[in-house]
């Protein structure tokens, strides 16, 4: 995997990284799982400290915070959460304000 133009990202032993691995191919999935689940492999992503110098895309081993050793493809170095909860919804902001008004008024707001 190439990052920032043609530079290849390298990880040093001890770096915090994310690895990816396919646990079960789709044909190995249990028969009782839902149909849409049967159509895709079971994948895992695990974070930990890398045990050797490597490049993105290499097969590596890591040690997790709990001390487990896991092998997988190096997919990220110093990973962080990249999700959010979407755009601000002004109506939701008003709910808290209105609730405080109702609760602070006691019995007169029942």
C-alpha positions in Angstrom: 0.0 0.0 0.0 1.4 3.4 -1.0 0.8 6.4 1.2 1.7 10.1 0.4 2.6 9.7 -3.2 5.2 7.0 -3.8 6.6 6.7 -0.3 6.0 3.4 1.4 5.0 3.7 5.1 7.4 1.8 7.4 6.7 0.6 11.0 9.4 0.1 13.6 9.4 -2.6 16.2 7.3 -1.4 19.1 5.0 0.9 17.1 1.3 0.9 17.7 -0.3 -0.7 14.6 -3.5 -2.3 13.2 -3.4 -5.7 11.5 -6.1 -7.4 9.4 -6.8 -11.1 9.0 -9.4 -13.3 7.5 -10.6 -15.7 10.2 -13.0 -17.8 8.1 -13.6 -17.8 4.3 -17.3 -17.5 3.3 -17.5 -21.3 2.6 -16.2 -22.0 6.1 -19.0 -20.0 7.8 -21.4 -21.9 10.1 -24.6 -23.0 8.4 -26.9 -21.3 10.9 -25.6 -17.8 10.2 -28.0 -15.5 8.2 -27.8 -15.7 4.4 -26.2 -12.3 3.9 -23.5 -13.2 6.5 -22.7 -16.4 4.7 -21.8 -14.4 1.6 -18.7 -12.7 3.1 -15.7 -13.9 5.0 -15.3 -13.3 8.7 -12.6 -10.7 9.1 -10.8 -9.3 12.2 -8.8 -6.2 12.8 -6.6 -6.0 15.9 -4.4 -3.3 17.4 -1.2 -3.9 19.2 2.6 -3.3 19.3 4.4 -4.7 16.3 7.1 -7.2 17.0 9.4 -6.4 14.0 10.1 -3.6 11.5 7.8 -3.9 8.5 6.1 -2.1 5.6 2.3 -1.6 5.1 1.0 -4.8 3.5 3.5 -7.1 5.1 2.5 -10.1 7.2 3.5 -9.4 10.8 3.0 -10.4 14.4 1.8 -8.0 17.1 1.4 -8.2 20.8 -1.9 -6.8 22.1 -2.4 -4.8 25.3 -3.7 -8.0 26.9 -0.5 -9.9 25.9 -1.8 -12.0 23.1 0.3 -12.5 20.0 -1.7 -12.1 16.7 -0.5 -12.4 13.1 -2.0 -10.4 10.2 -1.5 -7.9 7.4 -0.1 -4.6 8.5 -2.8 -2.1 7.5 -2.2 1.0 9.6 0.5 2.6 11.8 -0.6 4.6 14.8 -4.3 4.0 14.1 -7.0 6.2 15.5 -10.7 6.4 15.4 -12.0 8.1 12.3 -15.7 8.0 12.8 -18.1 10.6 14.1 -21.8 10.8 14.9 -22.8 12.8 11.9 -23.8 16.5 11.4 -25.2 18.6 14.2 -29.0 18.4 14.4 -30.3 21.7 16.0 -33.6 20.1 17.1 -31.7 17.6 19.2 -29.9 20.4 21.0 -33.2 21.9 22.0 -34.3 18.7 23.7 -31.8 19.0 26.5 -32.6 22.7 27.1 -36.4 22.0 27.2 -35.9 19.0 29.5 -33.9 21.1 32.0 -36.7 23.7 32.0 -39.3 21.1 32.6 -37.3 19.3 35.4 -36.3 22.5 37.1 -39.9 23.7 37.3 -41.0 20.8 39.5 -44.7 20.2 40.0 -45.9 23.2 38.0 -44.6 21.6 34.8 -46.4 18.3 35.2 
